[in-house]
């Protein structure tokens, strides 16, 4: 669902999309291009807990992770001049969606299943929600998550784009 676009100006840009879609890599490139700060919420959570997300999920549970995620997104979305990469599941929380849509420019980095599934071997070890899932279960999760990503201001299809091209395409549409 396309929302009213907030002019980029000093507003933060929030990148959403399924895990492994390139939010962090393209986000870092975009931050360089636009002379903004970059923050990856998952990386910040890992720094605070001093452990990888997979260990946080095992030791403290997904609920603790999601609460910390909400707290950090709230904190960074109130700053200015940031590119914020949020985890693939962050928009499952209505409060996060509404906060980001109201105060930031939300950009959905979209990938089709056919292109995304080629990345599974590269990311499966670091994504707790993919652990012990069959390919069909992963596909079902991918499809289910697409429903939350309809809440955005702008969308970039990254199927055939590398991270630099994705960042350049975003920079072009927000300028």
N, C-alpha and C positions, 0 to 999 in steps of 0.2 A: 504494500500500500504506500504510494508515494505521498510524502508529506510536503508542506511548504518548505522551501529551501531557505535556510538562514545564510545570508551572504558570508562568505568565508572570512573576510576581514581578520579579526583577532579570535573569532570563535574557534573552538576546538573542532577537529575532524575526528570522528570515531569510525574505525574500520570494523565491519562485522562480516561474518561469513563462516562457513564450516571449517573445522580444524584442518590445517594443512592447505588452505586455499591461498596462502601467501600474504596474509595480513601483516605479519611482522616484517618479513623481508621487503615487501613493497612499501610498507609504512616507513621503514628507515630511509629508503630512497626518497620517498615523498617528503619526509621531514627535511632532508638535505636540500631538495629542490626548492622548497618553500621557506627555508630558513626558520624552521620551527623545532621545538623540542619533540622527541619521540619517547613514548612510554608503552611498554607491553605489560598489560595488567597481570598476565600469568607469570611473567618473569619477576615482577615486583612482589607478588605473593610468595613465590619461591624464595626470594631474597629474605623476606620477612620471617618465614618459617625456617629458613636455612636448610631446605630440602626440596627435591623435585616434586612437582604436582602429584605424580603417582604415589609418592610416599605420604603426602598430605592426605590424599584420599584414603589410603590404607590406615594411617594412624589416627586421623581426626574425623574422617568421613566427608562426604560430598557437601553436607549441609554447612560445615565449618568453612570449607573452601568457598562456597557460594556467598556466605555472609561477608567474608573478607573481600571477595571480588566486588560485592556491592559497595562496601565501605571505600575501597580504593577508587572505583569508578566515580563515585560521588565526589571524592576529594579532587581527583584530576579533572573532572568535567567542569569544576568551578574555576579552574585556572584558565589562562588564555594562551593561545599560540602553541597548542599541543596537537600532535597526531597521536591518537590513542588506539592501540590495537587491543580489542577485547577478546576473550576466549570464545570459542565456538558456541558454548552454552550460555554465555552471559545474558543474551536476550531472552532466555527462557523466563527470566525474572521480569515481570511486568514493570516493577518500579525502576529497574535499570533502563528498560526500553523507553519508558515515558520520560525519564530524566535526560537521557541522551537525545531523544528526538526534540525535546523542548529547548535544550541549551546548546546543542552542538549540531554540526552537519554530519549526518550518518550516511556512510557509503558502504553499500553491500558489494563485496568482492565475490562474484558468483562464479561457480564452476559446475559444469555438468558432471553427472555421475561417471560417464565414460572417461573423462579426463581426470577427475579426482581420484578414481580407484587406482590409477597408476601410481599414486603417491603413497598408498597404504604401506608398502614395505619400508618407506623412508620415515614414517611417523608413528607406526603402531606401538613401538616400544616406549614412546614418551606420552602417549595419550591414554590416561586411565579409563576413560569411558569406552575405549575400544578393546580393552583387555578381555580375553576369554570369550570373544564374540565370533560368530561365524560370519562369513562374507554376506550372507542374507540378512543377518541381524545388523551388520554395519550399513548395508544398503537401506534397510528400514529406518535406521537412525538418521542417515543422510536425508532421506525423503521427508521424514517427520520434521527435521530441523529447518527445512526450506520454508515451512509455514511461518516460522518466527522471523525469517529474514525478509519477509515482504514489508516489514516496517522499516523504511529507510527513506532518505531524501533522494539519493542518487544510486545508480547501479553500474558496475563495470563487469563485463564478462571477461574473465581471465583465462578461458580455455586455451587460447593460442598465444597468450602474452607471457613474456618473462617478467620478473619483478620490476625491472627498469621501465618496460613498456606499460605495465600496470600503473606504476607511479606517474609516468608521464601522461597517461590517459586521464587519471584522476586530476592531476594538476591542470590539465586543459579544460575539463568540464567545470571546475570550481572557480576558475579565473574569470 
